[in-house]
């Protein structure tokens, strides 16, 4: 598979890191200091984001992962969300934050919110590194947003195209 050139860097590593630190601080302020915060990372794209977010938080953070798919190997969503990997531990009575790499159509986050809310968490919030409100197909509220971006297909910092580019330390726009 030939690599697509990345014509420009949308968000530099330093800017991403600074914003993640701000998100971690905001999350920490919003929860009682004596209660745990359980981060649920959405695989595969959020693995870099959740790692950096957790490193900026106190030791009261626990983590788990869930995997869903709505893209496959295309640059457009199929519109169908499938659960590929469920949580390893229960979330009943816990403060849960869904950690997403990007929210565009809102379909995945809506699905995950419904699935996890039915499991009885004490609270359920969401954080995403990137938000593309112009692509929303369903209304979805994100509690903590790293960056709002225009409608570009972006890669890097965990985001991929056909499993390529996840390792880039910045976010770039993929040229078709």
Secondary structure, 3 states (H helix, E strand, C coil): CCCCCEEEEEECHHHHHHHHHHHHHHHHHCCCCCCCEEEEEEECCCHHHHHHHHHCCCCCEEEEEEEEECCCCCCCCCCCCEEEECCCCCCCCCEEEEEEEEECCCHHHHHHHHHHHCCCCCEEEEEEEEECHHHCCCCCCCCEEEEECCCCCEEECCECECCECCCCCCEEEECC
